[in-house]
């Protein structure tokens, strides 16, 4: 590989202490960039073209008591998703070369120690990336990482959805939910989405067979009418729905959630669902949550499945790099439909 100047810099959004993103997240246009000395043999240096932000990005930023225990090295650059162009490779890299377009999700251990993807350049490795399909744009691929892979791992690797099964997706109009509807439909499942009034048509257009408006309808009654269901994919941590699961789920059905928070309230609600017996208001159906793994095999399988089945990224909005705080405002409003993307140029 060519030598990279030790004085090289990049633009990055960083924070040096935890708190509300509007207070702590700052743009540094001369942040030290990676050099030749930082490379491992299978590393790849990528110029980021677009990235997607996710709730975990601002939740980590705003979590005071736990952040230090997670081993983050300050200053922290938020972000896990990216799509971009390879500008340098380590000596052991095979199958990828300078100039290739790729997408990926930064490994958590790298995120903790060297920062995330809300920057114009990142150092990653071959396990974290996959070639960008020609039919997929940088903006679309920028949301494949957390949202797309979470939906894929939940439905394929954990639930193991089969044709003809019925699945409920709670929080269906968000980043993960919009991918989950399409993936479940492509797998042959009958999908029921739960969303607000203004997002019913979106969910239907993505493949939901039944759409339920949680603002104006009795959700449990509607699920009892359209069920029974094999699985519920809960993306919003709905304890009430879980406690009522016996009214609309099959005997062997299961609830699945995503480990999306590290707050004490979230941990308490998960433990309640796992441990509370039915006679004390619990459910007879098992509750399981999972953390995104993003194994290389998973990245490859999801990318190929998405192209083969026409899985589209639903993009709520695209913000310029210098307007990252506005992008976080949109995401934190809980009104976004699909994914919030930040482009670098």
C-alpha positions in Angstrom: 0.0 0.0 0.0 1.0 3.6 -0.6 2.3 5.6 2.4 -0.3 8.0 3.9 0.9 11.3 5.2 1.1 11.5 9.0 -0.3 15.0 8.9 -3.5 13.9 7.0 -6.8 15.1 8.4 -10.5 14.5 7.8 -13.7 16.1 8.8 -15.6 14.4 11.6 -18.4 15.0 14.1 -17.1 14.2 17.6 -18.0 14.5 21.2 -15.6 14.5 24.2 -18.2 14.1 26.9 -21.7 12.7 27.2 -25.0 14.6 27.0 -27.7 15.9 24.6 -26.3 15.8 21.1 -27.0 19.5 20.5 -24.8 20.3 23.5 -21.9 17.9 23.0 -21.6 17.0 19.3 -19.2 19.3 17.4 -17.8 19.3 13.8 -14.0 19.1 13.6 -12.8 19.8 10.1 -9.2 18.9 10.9 -9.5 15.7 12.8 -6.5 13.5 12.5 -6.9 10.9 9.8 -5.6 7.4 9.7 -2.1 6.8 8.5 -0.1 3.9 7.2 0.9 3.1 10.8 -2.7 2.5 11.8 -3.3 -0.2 9.2 -3.5 -3.9 9.9 -2.9 -6.4 7.1 -6.6 -6.8 6.2 -7.7 -3.2 6.7 -9.4 -0.9 4.2 -9.4 2.9 4.1 -12.8 4.2 2.8 -13.8 7.7 1.7 -17.4 7.8 3.1 -19.9 9.1 0.6 -23.0 8.6 2.7 -23.9 7.2 6.2 -27.1 6.6 8.1 -27.7 7.5 11.7 -29.7 5.3 14.1 -31.2 5.8 17.5 -28.3 4.0 19.2 -26.1 6.8 18.0 -27.7 9.5 20.2 -28.7 7.1 23.0 -25.0 6.3 23.5 -24.1 9.9 23.4 -26.7 10.8 26.1 -26.0 7.9 28.4 -23.8 9.1 31.3 -23.3 6.3 33.7 -22.7 3.4 31.2 -20.6 4.9 28.5 -17.3 4.7 30.3 -17.8 1.0 31.1 -18.3 0.2 27.4 -14.7 1.1 26.7 -15.1 4.1 24.4 -12.0 6.2 23.7 -12.6 9.9 23.5 -13.2 11.8 21.4 -15.9 9.6 20.0 -17.2 9.8 16.4 -20.8 8.4 16.3 -22.2 6.2 13.6 -22.0 2.6 12.4 -23.3 2.6 8.9 -21.5 3.7 5.8 -21.2 3.5 2.0 -18.2 4.8 0.1 -15.1 4.3 -2.0 -11.9 2.4 -1.1 -8.8 4.6 -1.2 -6.2 2.2 0.3 -5.9 -1.4 1.3 -3.7 -3.5 3.6 -1.3 -6.1 2.1 -3.5 -9.1 2.9 -6.7 -7.7 1.4 -8.1 -9.9 -1.4 -11.2 -9.4 -3.6 -11.3 -5.7 -3.0 -9.2 -2.9 -4.5 -8.7 0.8 -4.5 -11.6 2.5 -6.3 -14.2 -0.2 -5.4 -17.6 1.0 -4.1 -18.5 -0.7 -0.8 -21.1 -0.6 2.0 -20.8 -1.9 5.5 -21.2 -1.6 9.3 -18.3 -0.6 11.4 -17.2 -3.3 13.9 -18.2 -2.3 17.5 -14.7 -2.7 18.8 -13.4 -0.3 16.2 -16.2 2.1 16.9 -15.2 2.1 20.6 -11.5 2.6 20.0 -11.1 4.6 16.8 -14.6 6.1 16.2 -17.6 5.6 14.0 -18.7 6.6 10.5 -19.9 10.2 10.8 -16.7 11.3 9.2 -15.4 11.8 5.7 -12.9 8.9 5.9 -12.9 5.7 8.0 -10.6 2.7 8.6 -12.3 -0.6 8.7 -11.6 -4.2 7.6 -12.7 -6.8 5.1 -15.1 -8.4 7.6 -17.1 -5.3 7.8 -17.7 -4.5 4.1 -19.3 -5.9 1.0 -19.1 -4.7 -2.6 -21.8 -2.2 -3.5 -24.2 -3.8 -6.0 -24.4 -1.8 -9.2 -28.2 -1.3 -8.8 -27.9 0.2 -5.3 -27.0 3.9 -4.7 -24.6 5.1 -2.0 -27.6 6.7 -0.1 -29.6 3.5 -0.2 -26.7 1.3 0.9 -25.8 3.7 3.7 -28.8 2.3 5.6 -28.2 -1.4 4.9 -25.9 -1.7 8.0 -27.8 -1.3 11.2 -31.4 -1.2 9.9 -31.2 -3.7 7.1 -29.0 -6.2 9.0 -31.1 -6.0 12.1 -34.3 -6.8 10.2 -32.5 -9.7 8.4 -30.9 -11.2 11.5 -34.2 -11.0 13.4 -36.4 -12.6 10.7 -33.9 -15.0 9.1 -31.4 -16.0 11.7 -33.5 -15.8 14.9 -37.2 -16.4 13.9 -36.3 -18.5 10.8 -39.4 -17.3 9.0 -41.0 -19.8 6.7 -43.5 -19.3 3.9 -47.1 -19.1 5.2 -46.2 -18.0 8.7 -47.7 -14.9 10.2 -45.6 -12.1 11.7 -46.5 -8.8 13.3 -44.1 -5.9 13.0 -44.4 -3.3 15.7 -43.0 0.1 14.8 -43.2 -0.9 11.1 -42.5 2.5 9.6 -39.1 3.1 11.1 -35.7 2.2 9.6 -35.7 -1.4 10.7 -39.4 -1.9 10.3 -39.5 -0.8 6.6 -36.8 -3.4 5.8 -38.5 -6.0 8.0 -41.9 -5.7 6.1 -40.1 -6.3 2.7 -37.9 -9.1 3.9 -40.8 -11.0 5.6 -43.0 -10.6 2.5 -40.2 -11.8 0.3 -39.7 -14.8 2.6 -43.4 -15.7 2.0 -44.8 -14.6 5.3 -48.1 -12.8 5.9 -47.2 -9.5 7.4 -49.2 -7.3 9.7 -47.8 -3.9 10.4 -48.5 -1.6 13.4 -47.9 2.1 12.8 -49.5 5.5 13.1 -52.2 6.7 10.8 -50.0 8.6 8.4 -47.8 5.6 7.8 -50.4 3.0 7.0 -50.2 3.5 3.2 -46.4 3.3 3.3 -46.5 -0.1 5.2 -49.1 -1.4 2.7 -47.0 -0.4 -0.2 -44.0 -2.3 1.2 -46.0 -5.5 1.5 -48.0 -5.5 4.7 -51.1 -7.6 4.2 -52.9 -6.1 7.3 -52.1 -2.6 8.6 -53.2 -1.5 12.1 -53.3 2.1 13.2 -52.3 2.1 16.9 -53.8 5.6 17.3 -57.3 4.8 16.3 -57.8 1.1 16.6 -57.8 -1.5 19.3 -54.5 -3.2 18.4 -55.1 -6.4 20.5 -58.6 -6.8 19.1 -57.4 -6.4 15.5 -54.6 -8.9 16.0 -57.0 -11.4 17.5 -59.2 -10.9 14.5 -56.3 -11.3 11.9 -54.3 -13.9 13.8 -53.2 -16.2 15.3 -49.6 -15.2 14.8 -46.3 -17.2 14.8 -44.1 -14.2 15.7 -44.1 -10.6 16.8 -41.1 -8.5 15.9 -41.3 -5.7 18.5 -39.1 -2.7 17.5 -40.4 -0.2 20.1 -40.4 -2.2 23.4 -44.2 -2.6 23.8 -44.7 -4.3 27.2 -48.5 -4.0 27.0 -48.7 -5.8 23.7 -46.5 -8.6 25.1 -48.6 -9.1 28.1 -51.7 -9.5 25.9 -50.0 -12.0 23.5 -52.1 -15.0 24.5 -55.0 -13.3 22.8 -53.5 -13.3 19.3 -50.5 -15.6 19.2 -50.2 -19.3 18.4 -49.4 -21.7 21.3 -45.8 -22.0 20.1 -45.4 -18.4 19.0 -42.6 -16.1 20.1 -42.0 -12.4 20.7 -38.7 -11.0 19.5 -37.2 -7.6 20.3 -33.9 -5.8 19.6 -31.5 -4.9 22.3 -31.6 -1.2 21.4 -30.9 0.5 24.7 -28.7 0.3 27.8 -30.8 2.4 30.2 -32.0 0.9 33.5 -35.7 1.4 32.4 -35.1 -0.7 29.3 -33.2 -3.4 31.1 -36.0 -3.5 33.7 -38.7 -3.9 31.1 -36.8 -6.7 29.3 -36.3 -8.6 32.6 -40.0 -8.2 33.4 -41.0 -9.8 30.1 -38.5 -12.6 30.6 -39.2 -13.4 34.2 -42.7 -12.3 35.2 -45.1 -15.3 35.4 -48.5 -15.2 33.7 -50.4 -15.1 37.0 -48.7 -11.8 37.8 -49.5 -10.2 34.4 -46.8 -11.8 32.3 -47.2 -13.8 29.1 -47.0 -17.6 28.4 -45.1 -16.8 25.2 -41.3 -16.6 25.3 -39.7 -13.2 24.8 -36.2 -13.1 23.2 -34.1 -10.1 22.3 -30.9 -10.0 20.3 -28.0 -7.8 19.5 -26.8 -7.2 16.0 -23.9 -9.5 15.1 -23.2 -8.6 11.5 -21.0 -11.6 10.6 -19.4 -11.4 7.2 -21.6 -14.2 6.0 -24.7 -12.2 7.1 -23.6 -9.1 5.3 -23.1 -11.1 2.1 -26.4 -13.0 2.3 -28.4 -9.9 3.1 -26.8 -7.9 0.2 -27.5 -10.6 -2.3 -31.1 -11.2 -1.0 -31.8 -7.5 -1.2 -30.8 -7.2 -4.8 -32.5 -10.5 -5.8 -35.8 -9.5 -4.2 -35.9 -5.8 -4.9 -35.6 -4.8 -1.2 -35.5 -1.0 -1.2 -34.2 1.4 1.4 -37.0 3.8 2.6 -35.2 7.1 3.0 -37.0 9.7 5.1 -34.6 12.5 4.5 -31.0 13.2 3.3 -28.9 15.9 5.1 -25.6 17.5 4.1 -22.7 16.6 6.3 -22.5 20.0 8.0 -26.2 19.7 9.0 -25.7 16.5 11.0 -27.4 18.1 14.1 -30.5 18.7 12.0 -30.4 15.0 11.0 -30.3 14.0 14.6 -33.3 16.3 15.3 -35.3 14.5 12.7 -34.4 11.1 14.0 -35.0 11.9 17.6 -38.5 13.4 16.7 -39.7 9.8 16.2 -41.6 11.0 13.1 -39.2 9.8 10.5 -40.4 7.3 7.9 -37.6 4.9 7.2 -34.0 6.0 7.5 -32.2 9.3 8.0 -29.1 9.6 5.7 -26.2 12.0 5.8 -24.2 12.6 2.6 -20.6 13.8 2.7 -20.5 16.0 -0.4 
